[in-house]
Amino acid sequence: MLELRPNCECCDRDLALDDPTVVICSFECTWCADCADALALICPNCGGGLVPRPIRPAGKLAANPPSSTRVLTARQHERQLALRGAQRAEEHGRGLARRPAAGRVHP
């Protein structure tokens, strides 16, 4: 059974279960229409083609729920980590960095 992943693996956009523009590859890598167009409808993970994701009938969702696990490609994950690092550096520069609780030492 298809997982029906909740997000685009590239931009991490939330994807509606009934969105007819969502596409997947044969390994269920999931992409929004904008990212799929940028990828020329070729999955960067496996090299296979991207096709419209089937829409599960609403009456079947309770017994067969979609996945809640968000999946990101390695490149996207690296970008998010870099962005978080930049945000933390900016917060630190403005004195907003989180401080460890008293008595706790972070390695």
Secondary structure as GFF3:
##gff-version 3
##sequence-region A 1 107
A	DSSP	beta_strand	23	24	.	.	.	ID=ss1
A	DSSP	beta_strand	30	31	.	.	.	ID=ss2
A	DSSP	alpha_helix	33	38	.	.	.	ID=ss3
A	DSSP	beta_strand	51	52	.	.	.	ID=ss4
A	DSSP	three_ten_helix	58	60	.	.	.	ID=ss5
A	DSSP	alpha_helix	74	93	.	.	.	ID=ss6
###
